[in-house]
C-alpha cells in the first residue's frame, strides 16, 4: 500500500515556474514507477510524464516536453515535477500516481488527492 500526498501547487503568471512534490508513505515506494497526470475543468485526465522505478528513465507528453522535468528521490520517498515556462493551458489539478508506469492512467494503482495549479495570462 502506498499513500501519496501532493504539494506545491498555486497561482503563477504565464512564463513562471512551480515545483510540485509528491510524498509517498508505505514501503516499496522505490519499486513503483511514478506518473504525473492533470485534469482541467471539463476535460479528461491527461498524462503529463512519468519516471521509472529503477534507472530513473523519464518520458513526457508532447505538450510539456522541454518545459517539465520529473525527478525522484527514493531515499526521501518523494517525486518532483518541475514546471517551467508555464502557460495558461497548463492550468489543472495535478495528480501523482504510483504503479507500473506508462501513459495510461489504468497502469497506476495509487493516486494522490491532487494539487491545483493555476497559470494566469
Residue, then its C-alpha position, 0 to 999 in steps of 0.5 A: x500500500x502506498x499513500x501519496x500526498x501532493x504539494x506545491x501547487x498555486x497561482x503563477x503568471x504565464x512564463x513562471x515556474x512551480x515545483x510540485x512534490x509528491x510524498x509517498x508513505x508505505x514501503x516499496x515506494x522505490x519499486x513503483x514507477x511514478x506518473x504525473x497526470x492533470x485534469x482541467x475543468x471539463x476535460x479528461x485526465x491527461x498524462x503529463x510524464x512519468x519516471x521509472x522505478x529503477x534507472x530513473x528513465x523519464x518520458x513526457x507528453x508532447x505538450x510539456x516536453x522541454x518545459x517539465x522535468x520529473x525527478x525522484x528521490x527514493x531515499x526521501x520517498x518523494x517525486x518532483x515535477x518541475x514546471x517551467x515556462x508555464x502557460x495558461x493551458x497548463x492550468x489543472x489539478x495535478x495528480x501523482x500516481x504510483x504503479x507500473x508506469x506508462x501513459x495510461x492512467x489504468x497502469x497506476x494503482x495509487x493516486x494522490x488527492x491532487x494539487x491545483x495549479x493555476x497559470x494566469x495570462 
